[in-house]
Amino acid sequence: MADITLLYVAPGAGDAGSGGGVPDALRRAADLEVRVAGALSAARDQFDGAIDCVVTAYELPDGTGIDLLAHVRETAPDCPCVLYDDVDPGTIDTGDVEGEIIEYIPRGSGDGERLASVVRDLVANRMQVAYPLPHDEDERLTALARYDPDDLSVTEAFDRLADLAVEHFGGRVAFVGLVDEREERFVACQGTDWERLDRQDTICTHTILEEDLMVVENVQEDPRFASAERLVELDIRSYAGATLTTPAGQTIGTFCLVDDEPRAYSERERTYLRLLADEAAEQLELRRRLVEAERGTESGRTESETEGGREGES
């Protein structure tokens, strides 16, 4: 039985004698099950939860490989994708598709051994982490370390904002969460007593990939979360989350609403949620600056006292 299910997309893929034939290295590999599609529409129809990796040409009869990758990104953000073509990479417009999920391999005269190797590596790396990572994950975690809530004493301010959100939206739970390397820590949570969740069990780990906010009207109908047992245990049926972003642009957490029944959010409601998230981010930044200023003052005092002691000794 194959270990990896691959969707290979190219004009005429699977047709004998066509230029879009599947490379021999993919066909021969015992660990690869290769599904084929010759057009964007056919690829979308075949893409499901069983696909481990997508390899696509750039030019397709009814669109581009980037259009397909955008579809993959929306339904399965952590699915590895490869552009396999001889087009000049400098002419490719990736649009809004996150760059970290795209690998470009030029189509050569070989039988695709390099392509098969890259597919295996991409899938192996994805399986080591059960959730998608932002392209600036290292920088994001470095920034997060400067906003330690235990040090900044922001919980009361966040409690008030979360309570305001529950009252305004009439939802079950509102919370402020900071997403670190392995888990999400709730620095404020109204409506329940959650303290932390493994990162792979949170919707917020997907929200931090967005530039603004993410709404899931029915969690059980979203392919990214429909099989998440932890969300079922927590009775999370709908979700709306806005990002907490530092002045330098790193997303370190979220301001969120969850409910035990499906629900939609109007543009006005989304705008209000964004305002609450912006206020939470400003509170974090303000207290960070105050703490760093205080530390600087204390450091100056210590140096002054040390210098004074040396002068007295002399």
C-alpha positions in Angstrom: 0.0 0.0 0.0 1.3 3.4 -1.0 2.4 5.8 1.8 1.8 9.0 -0.1 -1.2 10.0 -2.2 -0.1 12.5 -4.8 -2.3 14.6 -7.2 -0.4 15.3 -10.4 -1.9 18.1 -12.6 -0.8 19.0 -16.1 -2.4 19.5 -19.5 -3.1 16.1 -20.9 -1.9 14.3 -17.7 -2.5 10.6 -18.0 -3.0 10.7 -21.8 -0.6 8.4 -23.7 1.9 10.3 -25.8 1.0 13.7 -24.4 3.5 16.2 -23.0 1.7 16.1 -19.7 2.5 12.5 -18.9 3.4 11.6 -15.3 7.2 11.3 -14.9 8.4 7.7 -14.7 9.9 8.2 -11.3 6.5 8.9 -9.9 4.8 6.0 -11.7 7.5 3.5 -10.6 7.6 4.6 -6.9 6.0 1.9 -4.7 5.4 4.5 -1.9 3.4 6.9 -4.2 -0.2 6.6 -5.3 -0.5 9.1 -8.2 -3.9 10.6 -9.1 -4.0 12.6 -12.3 -5.9 15.6 -13.6 -5.5 17.4 -16.9 -7.3 20.7 -15.9 -8.0 23.0 -13.0 -11.6 22.0 -12.6 -10.8 18.3 -12.6 -8.0 18.8 -10.0 -10.4 20.7 -7.7 -12.9 17.8 -8.0 -10.3 15.3 -7.1 -8.7 17.2 -4.2 -9.9 15.8 -0.9 -8.7 14.9 2.5 -6.7 11.9 1.2 -4.3 14.0 -0.9 -0.9 14.3 0.7 0.8 16.5 -1.9 -0.1 18.4 -5.1 2.2 18.7 -8.1 1.0 21.0 -10.8 2.0 22.7 -14.0 1.6 26.5 -14.2 -0.4 26.8 -17.4 -3.7 24.7 -17.3 -6.5 24.7 -19.9 -8.9 26.5 -17.6 -6.6 28.5 -15.3 -3.2 28.3 -13.7 -1.5 26.2 -11.2 -1.6 29.2 -8.8 -5.4 29.1 -9.0 -5.2 25.5 -7.9 -2.8 26.2 -5.1 -5.1 29.0 -3.8 -7.9 26.4 -3.7 -5.6 24.0 -1.8 -4.6 26.7 0.6 -8.2 27.5 1.5 -9.2 23.9 2.2 -6.0 22.3 3.5 -3.4 25.0 4.4 -0.7 22.5 5.4 -0.8 20.4 2.2 2.5 20.7 0.4 2.3 22.0 -3.2 4.9 21.9 -6.0 5.0 23.9 -9.2 6.6 21.6 -11.8 7.1 23.4 -15.1 9.7 25.0 -17.4 8.2 28.5 -17.1 10.5 31.2 -15.9 9.8 31.5 -12.2 10.3 35.3 -12.3 7.2 35.5 -14.4 5.0 33.6 -12.0 2.6 35.7 -10.0 1.8 33.8 -6.8 -0.9 36.4 -5.8 -2.1 35.9 -2.2 -0.9 32.3 -2.0 1.4 31.8 1.0 5.0 31.3 -0.4 5.9 28.6 2.2 3.6 26.0 0.7 5.0 26.4 -2.8 8.1 24.6 -4.1 9.3 25.3 -7.6 11.0 22.6 -9.6 11.9 23.1 -13.3 10.7 20.3 -15.6 13.8 18.8 -17.0 14.7 16.0 -19.4 15.1 13.4 -16.6 12.5 11.0 -15.3 11.5 13.1 -12.2 13.7 11.5 -9.6 14.3 14.9 -8.0 10.6 15.6 -8.0 9.8 12.3 -6.3 12.5 13.1 -3.6 11.1 16.6 -3.0 7.6 15.2 -2.6 8.7 12.7 0.0 10.6 15.3 1.9 7.7 17.8 1.9 5.2 15.2 3.1 7.6 14.0 5.8 8.2 17.5 7.1 4.5 18.2 7.2 3.8 15.0 9.2 6.3 16.1 11.8 4.2 19.2 12.5 0.4 18.7 12.7 -0.4 22.3 11.8 0.6 24.9 9.3 3.4 27.4 10.2 3.6 31.1 9.2 6.4 31.9 6.9 7.9 34.1 9.7 7.5 31.6 12.5 11.0 32.2 14.0 10.6 36.0 14.0 7.1 35.7 15.3 8.2 33.6 18.3 11.0 36.0 19.1 8.5 38.9 19.1 6.1 36.9 21.3 8.8 36.4 24.0 8.7 40.2 24.5 5.0 40.1 25.4 4.9 37.7 28.4 1.6 38.4 30.1 2.8 37.3 33.4 5.4 40.1 33.3 3.2 42.7 31.7 0.2 42.3 34.0 -2.4 42.7 31.3 -5.0 40.1 32.4 -7.4 42.6 33.9 -7.5 44.7 30.8 -8.0 41.6 28.7 -10.7 40.3 31.0 -12.7 43.5 30.5 -12.4 43.3 26.7 -13.4 39.6 26.6 -16.4 40.4 28.9 -17.4 43.2 26.6 -17.2 40.9 23.6 -19.5 38.3 25.3 -22.1 41.0 26.1 -22.0 42.6 22.7 -22.1 39.4 20.5 -24.2 37.3 22.9 -21.8 34.4 22.3 -20.8 31.6 24.6 -17.1 32.3 25.0 -14.7 35.2 24.2 -10.9 34.9 24.8 -7.5 36.4 24.1 -4.9 33.8 23.2 -1.2 34.0 22.6 0.1 31.3 20.2 3.6 30.0 21.1 5.6 27.2 19.6 3.5 24.3 20.9 0.4 25.7 22.5 -2.1 28.5 22.8 -2.2 30.2 26.2 -5.4 32.1 27.1 -4.5 35.3 28.9 -8.2 36.1 29.3 -11.3 33.9 28.8 -14.9 34.8 29.5 -17.6 32.1 29.5 -15.4 29.2 30.4 -12.1 28.4 32.2 -9.7 27.4 29.4 -6.1 28.0 30.2 -4.2 26.5 27.3 -4.6 24.1 24.4 -2.2 22.2 22.2 -1.5 24.2 19.1 -2.7 21.4 16.9 -6.1 21.5 18.6 -6.8 25.2 18.0 -8.4 27.1 15.2 -6.3 30.0 16.1 -3.1 28.4 14.7 -4.8 28.8 11.3 -6.0 32.4 12.1 -2.5 33.6 12.6 -1.8 32.8 8.9 -4.3 35.5 8.0 -3.7 39.2 7.6 -6.9 40.2 9.4 -9.5 37.8 10.7 -11.0 34.4 10.1 -14.6 33.3 10.5 -15.8 29.6 10.5 -19.6 29.6 10.5 -19.8 25.9 11.0 -16.8 24.1 12.3 -18.1 20.6 11.5 -18.5 21.5 7.8 -15.0 22.9 7.4 -12.6 20.2 6.1 -9.8 21.7 8.2 -11.6 21.1 11.5 -14.5 18.6 10.9 -12.5 15.7 12.3 -10.9 17.6 15.2 -12.0 15.6 18.3 -10.8 18.3 20.7 -13.1 20.9 19.2 -16.0 18.6 19.6 -15.1 18.0 23.2 -15.1 21.8 23.8 -18.4 22.1 22.0 -17.0 24.6 19.5 -19.4 24.9 16.5 -18.6 28.4 15.2 -15.6 30.6 15.5 -14.5 34.2 14.7 -11.0 35.3 15.4 -9.0 38.5 14.7 -5.2 38.7 14.8 -3.1 40.4 17.4 -0.2 42.0 15.5 2.9 43.8 16.8 3.9 47.2 15.3 6.6 45.3 13.4 4.0 43.1 11.7 4.4 39.8 13.6 1.1 38.0 14.6 1.5 36.7 18.1 -2.1 35.8 19.0 -5.8 36.2 18.5 -9.0 37.8 20.0 -11.7 35.2 19.5 -15.4 34.4 19.8 -16.7 30.8 19.9 -20.2 29.4 20.2 -21.9 26.1 20.6 -24.0 26.5 17.5 -23.3 27.6 13.9 -23.5 31.3 13.3 -22.6 34.0 10.8 -21.0 37.4 11.4 -22.0 40.5 9.6 -19.5 43.0 8.3 -20.4 45.3 11.2 -19.8 42.6 13.7 -16.4 41.7 12.0 -15.4 45.4 12.2 -16.2 45.5 15.9 -14.2 42.3 16.6 -11.3 43.9 14.7 -11.5 47.0 17.0 -11.4 44.8 20.1 -8.4 42.9 18.8 -6.6 46.2 18.0 -7.3 47.5 21.5 -5.9 44.3 23.0 -2.8 44.6 20.8 -2.3 48.2 21.9 -2.6 47.2 25.5 0.1 44.6 25.0 2.4 47.1 23.3 1.8 49.8 25.9 2.6 47.6 28.8 5.7 46.1 27.0 7.1 49.6 26.6 6.4 50.5 30.2 8.1 47.3 31.5 11.1 47.8 29.2 11.4 51.5 30.3 11.2 50.4 33.9 13.9 47.8 33.4 16.1 50.4 31.7 15.6 52.7 34.7 16.5 50.0 37.2 19.6 49.0 35.1 20.7 52.7 35.1 20.3 52.9 38.8 22.3 49.7 39.3 25.1 51.0 37.1 25.0 54.4 38.9 25.2 52.8 42.3 28.1 50.6 41.2 30.0 53.5 39.9 29.3 55.5 43.1 30.6 52.6 45.2 33.8 52.5 43.1 34.3 56.3 43.6 33.8 55.9 47.3 36.4 53.2 47.5 38.9 55.3 45.7 
